[in-house]
């Protein structure tokens, strides 16, 4: 049995107990979260979210590239969210390599160098702050009145604001 | 009190009951999920995931752009995941507009046309299948042996495989 099949069996159990079929499309809390994809970061559990509450955007590092600007633009312009919360975390894989090293390794393995940066970073809090700046520098995200960034501690479960 | 402050209060409660401080960095189940950011789609709840199980990548639509290829390449190459699960969902905002219309509206509001496509789609299952093809066409995702795509039904809670 593949892991995917195991997850599908879990999904059948979720559907069997499902009672949230009438939630509206726009997020009830008017907030978009941008977080790292890390397996230990349970965004719903950590922030106490329920179905219907918030947009959740995730990628390697919780970084801001043009695709996160696309998602945030759609979230705010079409679905009415106003606040943005960024979450990086301790012990992140992005601290363990460099963009140059990653792209060179991919080129060595495949013969092709990725046209994108891997978005590795050496400093957690520093990258949260520059991610906030990337959002503030974008003309496509209309509401920048509440853009706050945090570092989640995978050892303690604590969420600490990046203050610079 | 802002929504962000309300979520931070929830995070304090999560930390107070936290007992998962020794989980390893690589996902235990060796799987990466790519899902829409939609607020009604609770990926952990739906798939029965716990902290440490799986990488979760999310964006507007659950689409595959270069940033999702970046995340999947890091997930597989550096953190050992092997299976990929894509999830779109019914009543998706991406069904309600067109790329041309969105980019024209942004240009009308800001004076600047985004350099990226909004990645809207008219057909849910069709976009799941072409998202799978984008992954299969990428030289940077090494393991394509299990790339499966699904449509989550926000009315019933059911997850149905896109079979074409």
Interface residues (C-beta under 8 A of the other chain):
Chain A: X2 X3 X4 X6 X7 X8 X10 X11 X12 X13 X14 X15 X17 X18 X20 X21 X22 X23 X25 X26 X27 X28 X29 X30 X31 X32 X37 X38 X39 X40 X41 X42 X43 X44 X45 X46 X47 X48 X49 X50 X51 X52 X53 X54 X55 X56 X57 X58 X59 X60 X65 X66 X67 X68 X69 X70 X71 X73 X74 X75 X77 X78 X79 X83 X85 X91 X93 X94 X96 X97 X102 X105 X106 X109 X110 X111 X112 X114 X115 X116 X118 X119 X139 X140 X142 X146 X148 X154 X155 X156 X157 X158 X159
Chain B: X2 X3 X4 X6 X7 X8 X10 X11 X12 X13 X14 X15 X17 X18 X20 X21 X22 X23 X25 X26 X27 X28 X29 X30 X31 X32 X37 X38 X39 X40 X41 X42 X43 X44 X45 X46 X47 X48 X49 X50 X51 X52 X53 X54 X55 X56 X57 X58 X59 X60 X65 X66 X67 X68 X69 X70 X71 X73 X74 X75 X77 X78 X79 X83 X85 X91 X93 X94 X96 X97 X102 X105 X106 X109 X110 X111 X112 X114 X115 X116 X118 X119 X139 X140 X142 X146 X148 X154 X155 X156 X157 X158 X159
